[in-house]
Amino acid sequence: MSSVMDATKTIYLIVHGRKQLLEQVKEKLALKGFEKEKMQNASLDKAGNTGEYVAMVWPPMAPKEIVVSEIIGPRGSGGVGGSEGMGAWGSVEQKEIYRMPL
């Protein structure tokens, strides 16, 4: 892992409509030290804040892994890292921290 994790911060879960994967994702993240009370479903209407985390199953159509990223700030014209997101998530820069098998 390239960053020091703060497992007490909120981590947003993106499962691309595959709600049956939510509990499995939560269990895997809990094993990595994240608090279940800090896990919440991501919304297209509001992205997370700088310093919080995102866990997304990948790829969307046939998920095989969980990608955990840190929100590093608002998306700007010379930002680094991250990938375009949908909805409000397209407005924040993310830095991938690690991947783990689903």
C-alpha positions as CSV (number, residue, x, y, z in Angstrom):
1,M,0.0,0.0,0.0
2,S,1.4,3.3,-1.0
3,S,-0.6,5.5,1.5
4,V,-1.1,5.4,5.2
5,M,-4.7,4.3,5.6
6,D,-7.0,5.9,8.2
7,A,-9.6,3.2,8.6
8,T,-11.7,5.4,10.8
9,K,-12.7,7.6,7.8
10,T,-15.8,7.0,5.6
11,I,-15.4,4.5,2.7
12,Y,-17.9,4.7,-0.1
13,L,-19.0,1.5,-1.8
14,I,-19.6,1.3,-5.5
15,V,-21.0,-2.0,-6.7
16,H,-22.4,-0.9,-10.1
17,G,-26.0,-2.0,-9.1
18,R,-24.9,-5.4,-8.0
19,K,-26.4,-5.1,-4.5
20,Q,-25.8,-8.8,-3.9
21,L,-22.1,-8.0,-3.6
22,L,-22.4,-5.4,-0.8
23,E,-22.0,-7.8,2.1
24,Q,-19.1,-9.6,0.5
25,V,-17.3,-6.2,-0.1
26,K,-18.0,-5.1,3.4
27,E,-16.5,-8.3,4.9
28,K,-13.4,-8.0,2.7
29,L,-12.9,-4.3,3.8
30,A,-13.5,-5.2,7.4
31,L,-10.7,-7.7,7.2
32,K,-8.4,-4.9,5.9
33,G,-9.3,-2.9,9.0
34,F,-12.1,-0.6,7.8
35,E,-15.0,-0.1,10.3
36,K,-18.3,-1.3,9.1
37,E,-20.0,1.7,10.7
38,K,-18.0,3.9,8.3
39,M,-19.0,2.0,5.1
40,Q,-21.8,3.6,3.1
41,N,-23.2,3.1,-0.4
42,A,-22.0,5.7,-2.9
43,S,-24.5,8.1,-4.4
44,L,-24.5,9.6,-7.9
45,D,-25.7,12.9,-6.3
46,K,-22.9,13.5,-3.9
47,A,-19.2,12.5,-3.9
48,G,-17.1,11.9,-0.8
49,N,-14.7,14.4,0.7
50,T,-10.9,14.8,0.4
51,G,-9.2,12.2,2.6
52,E,-12.1,9.7,2.5
53,Y,-12.0,6.4,0.6
54,V,-13.8,4.7,-2.3
55,A,-14.1,0.9,-2.8
56,M,-15.3,-0.1,-6.2
57,V,-15.9,-3.6,-7.7
58,W,-14.1,-3.9,-11.0
59,P,-14.8,-4.4,-13.8
60,P,-18.5,-3.3,-13.7
61,M,-20.0,-6.1,-15.8
62,A,-18.2,-9.1,-14.3
63,P,-16.5,-7.9,-11.1
64,K,-13.3,-9.8,-10.1
65,E,-11.6,-7.4,-7.7
66,I,-12.2,-4.5,-5.3
67,V,-10.3,-1.3,-6.1
68,V,-9.7,0.9,-3.0
69,S,-8.8,4.6,-3.7
70,E,-8.4,7.7,-1.6
71,I,-10.2,10.9,-2.6
72,I,-7.4,13.4,-3.0
73,G,-9.4,16.5,-4.0
74,P,-11.6,18.2,-6.6
75,R,-10.9,17.2,-10.2
76,G,-9.0,20.0,-11.8
77,S,-7.3,20.6,-15.1
78,G,-3.9,19.2,-14.2
79,G,-4.9,16.7,-11.6
80,V,-3.0,13.4,-11.1
81,G,-4.3,9.9,-10.8
82,G,-7.9,8.7,-10.6
83,S,-10.3,7.9,-13.3
84,E,-13.4,9.6,-14.6
85,G,-16.4,8.7,-12.5
86,M,-20.2,8.9,-13.0
87,G,-22.3,11.6,-11.5
88,A,-20.8,13.6,-8.7
89,W,-17.9,11.2,-8.6
90,G,-16.6,12.7,-11.9
91,S,-15.8,15.8,-9.9
92,V,-13.2,14.3,-7.6
93,E,-9.7,13.1,-8.1
94,Q,-8.9,9.7,-6.7
95,K,-5.6,7.9,-6.1
96,E,-5.7,4.1,-6.2
97,I,-4.2,2.6,-3.1
98,Y,-4.6,-1.1,-3.7
99,R,-6.6,-3.9,-5.3
100,M,-7.8,-7.1,-3.8
101,P,-9.6,-10.2,-5.2
102,L,-13.4,-10.2,-4.8
